[in-house]
Amino acid sequence: MVKINREGQGKKGGMINFVTSNKGKYAEAQAILGDLVQMDIGYTEIQADTLEEVAIYGMKEVALRLKGAVMLEDAGLFVQALRGFPGVYSAYVQKTIGNAGILRLMEGEKNRSAYFKSVVAYAEPGMQTMIFSGEVYGQIGFEARGSQGFGYDPIFYVDGMSLAEIDLEKKNQISHRAKSMRALDDWLHKC
């Protein structure tokens, strides 16, 4: 019989190792999945066309380095007027030009539609990597607002508010990451 536990355990029991250096991602995941072990070990993020490819490649690397249940999450901001940019390169673009750079690229653009996508990869020894995804649709604001959240949250607006203006509880009701983490959580409980 498979053991299911809401407190951050894999389907076979034991804690889930969440590979991330991002404390914000960790806090969001922990609020949904329970107690996780944050593993700041890094992994190779390949240049690829999809977040799924990046996550699967990364999972192959970290699953060899860690024992037990392992998960990682990759996310991207896809801006319609910029033809999906920064997309899979979101982390690099955030480090190099940041929110101010995206706002500069959007100057004069009327179509500000964008979406965030999150892909969670999960594996345990002896099983194939499972992929769970979530999306949230909104727009790029005309200014950065709010002090909560991280990354692109201050410039990504849903229903007139930036993700950086809402608290973690509300964010975990609507965000792309919350949706992918909940999909993993649901799957763990069905196994």
Stockholm file with secondary structure:
# STOCKHOLM 1.0

chainA/1-191         MVKINREGQGKKGGMINFVTSNKGKYAEAQAILGDLVQMDIGYTEIQADTLEEVAIYGMKEVALRLKGAVMLEDAGLFVQALRGFPGVYSAYVQKTIGNAGILRLMEGEKNRSAYFKSVVAYAEPGMQTMIFSGEVYGQIGFEARGSQGFGYDPIFYVDGMSLAEIDLEKKNQISHRAKSMRALDDWLHKC
#=GR chainA/1-191 SS CCBCCTTTBCTBSSBEEEECSCHHHHHHHHHHHCSCEEECCCCCCCCCSSHHHHHHHHHHHHHHHSCSEEEEEEEEEEEGGGTTCEETTHHHHHHHTHHHHHHHHTTTCSCCEEEEEEEEEEECTTSCCEEEEEEEEEEECSSCCCSSSCTTGGGEEETTEEGGGSCHHHHHHHCHHHHHHHHHHHHHHHC
#=GC SS_cons         CCBCCTTTBCTBSSBEEEECSCHHHHHHHHHHHCSCEEECCCCCCCCCSSHHHHHHHHHHHHHHHSCSEEEEEEEEEEEGGGTTCEETTHHHHHHHTHHHHHHHHTTTCSCCEEEEEEEEEEECTTSCCEEEEEEEEEEECSSCCCSSSCTTGGGEEETTEEGGGSCHHHHHHHCHHHHHHHHHHHHHHHC
//
